[in-house]
Structure formats: C-alpha cells, structure tokens
C-alpha cells in the first residue's frame, strides 16, 4: 500500500514537471504554449521582453499587457492578438 502511494506521488510529480515543457508562465500571469506548441521554446523571447520592461520603465499596472504584446511581436502565438494591433 505504501509503495502504491509513493508510485502515485512520483507519477504526479513527473506529470507536473512535464507541464513546464509545454506551458511557459511569465511573472505577470500570462501563459504561452500548449501541447502542440511548447512554451519552453519561448524562453529567449521571455527574457528579451522582461529586459524591455526594465529598459522602457513600464508602469506596474501595464506590465501584463505589455509583456503579452511584446511576446506576440517576437513571434509567440497568443490568444487575443487583436489587442496588440494584429490585423484580423
């Protein structure tokens, strides 16, 4: 019984760790990537956009939207690109 619990816990830990390969989350709550478009591929864009926030001194209230649109401008697919000036 104890072995089954350990195995279950190990499987759960592996599954949760595997999710980080598919979804990348920024400090502002935005999520990028999915099963077919792994978020782990966007770490460079995330670092670039975090640096842009610091360089441009973006106010805290605007950082979530700025980050989302910055990621989109760097080629990361996002759900509602219209808010970032994408032509529909």
Chimera marker file (.cmm) of the C-alpha trace (Angstrom):
<marker_set name="trace">
<marker id="1" x="0.000" y="0.000" z="0.000" r="1" g="1" b="0" radius="0.5"/>
<marker id="2" x="2.781" y="2.392" z="0.909" r="1" g="1" b="0" radius="0.5"/>
<marker id="3" x="4.603" y="1.555" z="-2.321" r="1" g="1" b="0" radius="0.5"/>
<marker id="4" x="1.496" y="2.389" z="-4.347" r="1" g="1" b="0" radius="0.5"/>
<marker id="5" x="1.287" y="5.815" z="-2.698" r="1" g="1" b="0" radius="0.5"/>
<marker id="6" x="4.924" y="6.524" z="-3.464" r="1" g="1" b="0" radius="0.5"/>
<marker id="7" x="4.453" y="5.442" z="-7.063" r="1" g="1" b="0" radius="0.5"/>
<marker id="8" x="1.368" y="7.647" z="-7.387" r="1" g="1" b="0" radius="0.5"/>
<marker id="9" x="3.216" y="10.617" z="-5.903" r="1" g="1" b="0" radius="0.5"/>
<marker id="10" x="6.156" y="10.054" z="-8.244" r="1" g="1" b="0" radius="0.5"/>
<marker id="11" x="3.867" y="9.873" z="-11.280" r="1" g="1" b="0" radius="0.5"/>
<marker id="12" x="2.100" y="13.080" z="-10.230" r="1" g="1" b="0" radius="0.5"/>
<marker id="13" x="5.421" y="14.879" z="-9.757" r="1" g="1" b="0" radius="0.5"/>
<marker id="14" x="6.616" y="13.788" z="-13.201" r="1" g="1" b="0" radius="0.5"/>
<marker id="15" x="3.359" y="14.882" z="-14.805" r="1" g="1" b="0" radius="0.5"/>
<marker id="16" x="3.544" y="18.327" z="-13.208" r="1" g="1" b="0" radius="0.5"/>
<marker id="17" x="7.183" y="18.726" z="-14.181" r="1" g="1" b="0" radius="0.5"/>
<marker id="18" x="6.311" y="17.723" z="-17.743" r="1" g="1" b="0" radius="0.5"/>
<marker id="19" x="3.734" y="20.504" z="-17.953" r="1" g="1" b="0" radius="0.5"/>
<marker id="20" x="6.511" y="23.078" z="-17.685" r="1" g="1" b="0" radius="0.5"/>
<marker id="21" x="7.840" y="21.812" z="-21.013" r="1" g="1" b="0" radius="0.5"/>
<marker id="22" x="4.581" y="22.766" z="-22.708" r="1" g="1" b="0" radius="0.5"/>
<marker id="23" x="3.466" y="25.935" z="-20.920" r="1" g="1" b="0" radius="0.5"/>
<marker id="24" x="5.661" y="28.900" z="-20.038" r="1" g="1" b="0" radius="0.5"/>
<marker id="25" x="4.337" y="31.406" z="-17.497" r="1" g="1" b="0" radius="0.5"/>
<marker id="26" x="5.642" y="34.936" z="-17.040" r="1" g="1" b="0" radius="0.5"/>
<marker id="27" x="5.720" y="36.797" z="-13.704" r="1" g="1" b="0" radius="0.5"/>
<marker id="28" x="2.523" y="38.651" z="-14.625" r="1" g="1" b="0" radius="0.5"/>
<marker id="29" x="0.308" y="35.591" z="-15.073" r="1" g="1" b="0" radius="0.5"/>
<marker id="30" x="0.407" y="35.238" z="-18.870" r="1" g="1" b="0" radius="0.5"/>
<marker id="31" x="0.808" y="31.709" z="-20.217" r="1" g="1" b="0" radius="0.5"/>
<marker id="32" x="2.424" y="30.762" z="-23.520" r="1" g="1" b="0" radius="0.5"/>
<marker id="33" x="2.465" y="27.453" z="-25.357" r="1" g="1" b="0" radius="0.5"/>
<marker id="34" x="0.409" y="24.279" z="-25.390" r="1" g="1" b="0" radius="0.5"/>
<marker id="35" x="0.799" y="20.597" z="-26.242" r="1" g="1" b="0" radius="0.5"/>
<marker id="36" x="1.489" y="21.269" z="-29.949" r="1" g="1" b="0" radius="0.5"/>
<marker id="37" x="3.419" y="24.492" z="-29.469" r="1" g="1" b="0" radius="0.5"/>
<marker id="38" x="5.743" y="24.005" z="-26.469" r="1" g="1" b="0" radius="0.5"/>
<marker id="39" x="6.194" y="27.069" z="-24.288" r="1" g="1" b="0" radius="0.5"/>
<marker id="40" x="9.729" y="26.045" z="-23.360" r="1" g="1" b="0" radius="0.5"/>
<marker id="41" x="10.751" y="27.210" z="-26.849" r="1" g="1" b="0" radius="0.5"/>
<marker id="42" x="9.954" y="30.816" z="-25.863" r="1" g="1" b="0" radius="0.5"/>
<marker id="43" x="12.439" y="31.347" z="-23.024" r="1" g="1" b="0" radius="0.5"/>
<marker id="44" x="14.591" y="33.675" z="-25.162" r="1" g="1" b="0" radius="0.5"/>
<marker id="45" x="11.578" y="35.840" z="-26.033" r="1" g="1" b="0" radius="0.5"/>
<marker id="46" x="10.539" y="35.934" z="-22.378" r="1" g="1" b="0" radius="0.5"/>
<marker id="47" x="13.992" y="37.146" z="-21.316" r="1" g="1" b="0" radius="0.5"/>
<marker id="48" x="14.008" y="39.737" z="-24.115" r="1" g="1" b="0" radius="0.5"/>
<marker id="49" x="10.596" y="41.102" z="-23.119" r="1" g="1" b="0" radius="0.5"/>
<marker id="50" x="11.481" y="41.181" z="-19.414" r="1" g="1" b="0" radius="0.5"/>
<marker id="51" x="14.504" y="43.283" z="-20.328" r="1" g="1" b="0" radius="0.5"/>
<marker id="52" x="12.299" y="45.575" z="-22.463" r="1" g="1" b="0" radius="0.5"/>
<marker id="53" x="10.025" y="46.166" z="-19.457" r="1" g="1" b="0" radius="0.5"/>
<marker id="54" x="13.018" y="47.281" z="-17.414" r="1" g="1" b="0" radius="0.5"/>
<marker id="55" x="14.530" y="49.362" z="-20.225" r="1" g="1" b="0" radius="0.5"/>
<marker id="56" x="11.275" y="51.194" z="-21.002" r="1" g="1" b="0" radius="0.5"/>
<marker id="57" x="10.284" y="51.569" z="-17.321" r="1" g="1" b="0" radius="0.5"/>
<marker id="58" x="6.769" y="50.207" z="-17.947" r="1" g="1" b="0" radius="0.5"/>
<marker id="59" x="4.423" y="51.022" z="-15.014" r="1" g="1" b="0" radius="0.5"/>
<marker id="60" x="3.325" y="48.027" z="-12.936" r="1" g="1" b="0" radius="0.5"/>
<marker id="61" x="-0.318" y="48.340" z="-13.987" r="1" g="1" b="0" radius="0.5"/>
<marker id="62" x="0.622" y="47.988" z="-17.678" r="1" g="1" b="0" radius="0.5"/>
<marker id="63" x="3.226" y="45.225" z="-17.447" r="1" g="1" b="0" radius="0.5"/>
<marker id="64" x="0.929" y="42.242" z="-18.054" r="1" g="1" b="0" radius="0.5"/>
<marker id="65" x="-0.398" y="43.650" z="-21.333" r="1" g="1" b="0" radius="0.5"/>
<marker id="66" x="2.998" y="44.953" z="-22.392" r="1" g="1" b="0" radius="0.5"/>
<marker id="67" x="4.576" y="41.536" z="-21.819" r="1" g="1" b="0" radius="0.5"/>
<marker id="68" x="1.835" y="39.757" z="-23.759" r="1" g="1" b="0" radius="0.5"/>
<marker id="69" x="2.145" y="42.077" z="-26.749" r="1" g="1" b="0" radius="0.5"/>
<marker id="70" x="5.951" y="42.023" z="-26.612" r="1" g="1" b="0" radius="0.5"/>
<marker id="71" x="5.881" y="38.231" z="-26.754" r="1" g="1" b="0" radius="0.5"/>
<marker id="72" x="3.496" y="38.423" z="-29.723" r="1" g="1" b="0" radius="0.5"/>
<marker id="73" x="5.801" y="40.889" z="-31.520" r="1" g="1" b="0" radius="0.5"/>
<marker id="74" x="8.634" y="38.379" z="-31.053" r="1" g="1" b="0" radius="0.5"/>
<marker id="75" x="6.683" y="35.587" z="-32.735" r="1" g="1" b="0" radius="0.5"/>
<marker id="76" x="4.976" y="33.897" z="-29.802" r="1" g="1" b="0" radius="0.5"/>
<marker id="77" x="1.351" y="32.993" z="-30.600" r="1" g="1" b="0" radius="0.5"/>
<marker id="78" x="-1.158" y="34.444" z="-28.140" r="1" g="1" b="0" radius="0.5"/>
<marker id="79" x="-4.917" y="34.043" z="-27.989" r="1" g="1" b="0" radius="0.5"/>
<marker id="80" x="-6.159" y="37.623" z="-28.468" r="1" g="1" b="0" radius="0.5"/>
<marker id="81" x="-3.598" y="39.274" z="-30.738" r="1" g="1" b="0" radius="0.5"/>
<marker id="82" x="-6.105" y="41.950" z="-31.811" r="1" g="1" b="0" radius="0.5"/>
<marker id="83" x="-5.393" y="43.833" z="-28.585" r="1" g="1" b="0" radius="0.5"/>
<marker id="84" x="-1.781" y="44.163" z="-29.718" r="1" g="1" b="0" radius="0.5"/>
<marker id="85" x="-2.620" y="45.667" z="-33.092" r="1" g="1" b="0" radius="0.5"/>
<marker id="86" x="-2.821" y="42.454" z="-35.132" r="1" g="1" b="0" radius="0.5"/>
<marker id="87" x="-4.801" y="42.783" z="-38.342" r="1" g="1" b="0" radius="0.5"/>
<marker id="88" x="-7.638" y="40.268" z="-38.247" r="1" g="1" b="0" radius="0.5"/>
<link id1="1" id2="2" r="1" g="1" b="0" radius="0.2"/>
<link id1="2" id2="3" r="1" g="1" b="0" radius="0.2"/>
<link id1="3" id2="4" r="1" g="1" b="0" radius="0.2"/>
<link id1="4" id2="5" r="1" g="1" b="0" radius="0.2"/>
<link id1="5" id2="6" r="1" g="1" b="0" radius="0.2"/>
<link id1="6" id2="7" r="1" g="1" b="0" radius="0.2"/>
<link id1="7" id2="8" r="1" g="1" b="0" radius="0.2"/>
<link id1="8" id2="9" r="1" g="1" b="0" radius="0.2"/>
<link id1="9" id2="10" r="1" g="1" b="0" radius="0.2"/>
<link id1="10" id2="11" r="1" g="1" b="0" radius="0.2"/>
<link id1="11" id2="12" r="1" g="1" b="0" radius="0.2"/>
<link id1="12" id2="13" r="1" g="1" b="0" radius="0.2"/>
<link id1="13" id2="14" r="1" g="1" b="0" radius="0.2"/>
<link id1="14" id2="15" r="1" g="1" b="0" radius="0.2"/>
<link id1="15" id2="16" r="1" g="1" b="0" radius="0.2"/>
<link id1="16" id2="17" r="1" g="1" b="0" radius="0.2"/>
<link id1="17" id2="18" r="1" g="1" b="0" radius="0.2"/>
<link id1="18" id2="19" r="1" g="1" b="0" radius="0.2"/>
<link id1="19" id2="20" r="1" g="1" b="0" radius="0.2"/>
<link id1="20" id2="21" r="1" g="1" b="0" radius="0.2"/>
<link id1="21" id2="22" r="1" g="1" b="0" radius="0.2"/>
<link id1="22" id2="23" r="1" g="1" b="0" radius="0.2"/>
<link id1="23" id2="24" r="1" g="1" b="0" radius="0.2"/>
<link id1="24" id2="25" r="1" g="1" b="0" radius="0.2"/>
<link id1="25" id2="26" r="1" g="1" b="0" radius="0.2"/>
<link id1="26" id2="27" r="1" g="1" b="0" radius="0.2"/>
<link id1="27" id2="28" r="1" g="1" b="0" radius="0.2"/>
<link id1="28" id2="29" r="1" g="1" b="0" radius="0.2"/>
<link id1="29" id2="30" r="1" g="1" b="0" radius="0.2"/>
<link id1="30" id2="31" r="1" g="1" b="0" radius="0.2"/>
<link id1="31" id2="32" r="1" g="1" b="0" radius="0.2"/>
<link id1="32" id2="33" r="1" g="1" b="0" radius="0.2"/>
<link id1="33" id2="34" r="1" g="1" b="0" radius="0.2"/>
<link id1="34" id2="35" r="1" g="1" b="0" radius="0.2"/>
<link id1="35" id2="36" r="1" g="1" b="0" radius="0.2"/>
<link id1="36" id2="37" r="1" g="1" b="0" radius="0.2"/>
<link id1="37" id2="38" r="1" g="1" b="0" radius="0.2"/>
<link id1="38" id2="39" r="1" g="1" b="0" radius="0.2"/>
<link id1="39" id2="40" r="1" g="1" b="0" radius="0.2"/>
<link id1="40" id2="41" r="1" g="1" b="0" radius="0.2"/>
<link id1="41" id2="42" r="1" g="1" b="0" radius="0.2"/>
<link id1="42" id2="43" r="1" g="1" b="0" radius="0.2"/>
<link id1="43" id2="44" r="1" g="1" b="0" radius="0.2"/>
<link id1="44" id2="45" r="1" g="1" b="0" radius="0.2"/>
<link id1="45" id2="46" r="1" g="1" b="0" radius="0.2"/>
<link id1="46" id2="47" r="1" g="1" b="0" radius="0.2"/>
<link id1="47" id2="48" r="1" g="1" b="0" radius="0.2"/>
<link id1="48" id2="49" r="1" g="1" b="0" radius="0.2"/>
<link id1="49" id2="50" r="1" g="1" b="0" radius="0.2"/>
<link id1="50" id2="51" r="1" g="1" b="0" radius="0.2"/>
<link id1="51" id2="52" r="1" g="1" b="0" radius="0.2"/>
<link id1="52" id2="53" r="1" g="1" b="0" radius="0.2"/>
<link id1="53" id2="54" r="1" g="1" b="0" radius="0.2"/>
<link id1="54" id2="55" r="1" g="1" b="0" radius="0.2"/>
<link id1="55" id2="56" r="1" g="1" b="0" radius="0.2"/>
<link id1="56" id2="57" r="1" g="1" b="0" radius="0.2"/>
<link id1="57" id2="58" r="1" g="1" b="0" radius="0.2"/>
<link id1="58" id2="59" r="1" g="1" b="0" radius="0.2"/>
<link id1="59" id2="60" r="1" g="1" b="0" radius="0.2"/>
<link id1="60" id2="61" r="1" g="1" b="0" radius="0.2"/>
<link id1="61" id2="62" r="1" g="1" b="0" radius="0.2"/>
<link id1="62" id2="63" r="1" g="1" b="0" radius="0.2"/>
<link id1="63" id2="64" r="1" g="1" b="0" radius="0.2"/>
<link id1="64" id2="65" r="1" g="1" b="0" radius="0.2"/>
<link id1="65" id2="66" r="1" g="1" b="0" radius="0.2"/>
<link id1="66" id2="67" r="1" g="1" b="0" radius="0.2"/>
<link id1="67" id2="68" r="1" g="1" b="0" radius="0.2"/>
<link id1="68" id2="69" r="1" g="1" b="0" radius="0.2"/>
<link id1="69" id2="70" r="1" g="1" b="0" radius="0.2"/>
<link id1="70" id2="71" r="1" g="1" b="0" radius="0.2"/>
<link id1="71" id2="72" r="1" g="1" b="0" radius="0.2"/>
<link id1="72" id2="73" r="1" g="1" b="0" radius="0.2"/>
<link id1="73" id2="74" r="1" g="1" b="0" radius="0.2"/>
<link id1="74" id2="75" r="1" g="1" b="0" radius="0.2"/>
<link id1="75" id2="76" r="1" g="1" b="0" radius="0.2"/>
<link id1="76" id2="77" r="1" g="1" b="0" radius="0.2"/>
<link id1="77" id2="78" r="1" g="1" b="0" radius="0.2"/>
<link id1="78" id2="79" r="1" g="1" b="0" radius="0.2"/>
<link id1="79" id2="80" r="1" g="1" b="0" radius="0.2"/>
<link id1="80" id2="81" r="1" g="1" b="0" radius="0.2"/>
<link id1="81" id2="82" r="1" g="1" b="0" radius="0.2"/>
<link id1="82" id2="83" r="1" g="1" b="0" radius="0.2"/>
<link id1="83" id2="84" r="1" g="1" b="0" radius="0.2"/>
<link id1="84" id2="85" r="1" g="1" b="0" radius="0.2"/>
<link id1="85" id2="86" r="1" g="1" b="0" radius="0.2"/>
<link id1="86" id2="87" r="1" g="1" b="0" radius="0.2"/>
<link id1="87" id2="88" r="1" g="1" b="0" radius="0.2"/>
</marker_set>
